[in-house]
Amino acid sequence: MSAERVPDDRQYTKTHEWVQLDGPRATVGITDHAQALLTDIVFVDLPAAGKSVSAGASVLVLESVKTVADVYAPGPGTVREANAELKTHPELVNQDPYGRGWLVRIELAGPVPPGTLLDAAAYRALVESGA
């Protein structure tokens, strides 16, 4: 899969999540590369608002026709909002992973651990290396 669809306006994790930081709030989704690997997503197990999350811990599960995958929190905090539209339209994660297919918004309780987030160029290199 080409790493062409990697917007420069967000950061990325080595586990193929994208993160947009707005002060202490992080919006999290999966990358175009990740959704292509998962194929058709049929269910998103959304967390409840108020759920505490730890850096690097699973915050939700995606189910596709071929596998189940965890999505990890970039830092410690509390889930403030989950994308309720995905309950009835999980395919949005495949169709628009950087837009309407966002997954959760987390209110960060502290800084994202150093080395967790990659810029777009570093993420493109990661994908192109086959990681």
DATA-V18028 format. One line per field, one symbol per residue. burial: I if it has 9 or more other ideal C-beta (glycine too) atoms within 8 Angstrom, else O. Layout:
burial = ???
//
This chain:
burial = OOIOIIOOOIIIIOOIIIIIOOOOIIIIIIIIIIIOOIIOIOOIOIIOOOIOIOIOOOIIIIIIOOOOIOIIIIIIIIIOOIIOOIOOOIOIIIOOIIOOIIIIIIIIOOOIOOOIIIIIOIIIIIIOOOO
//
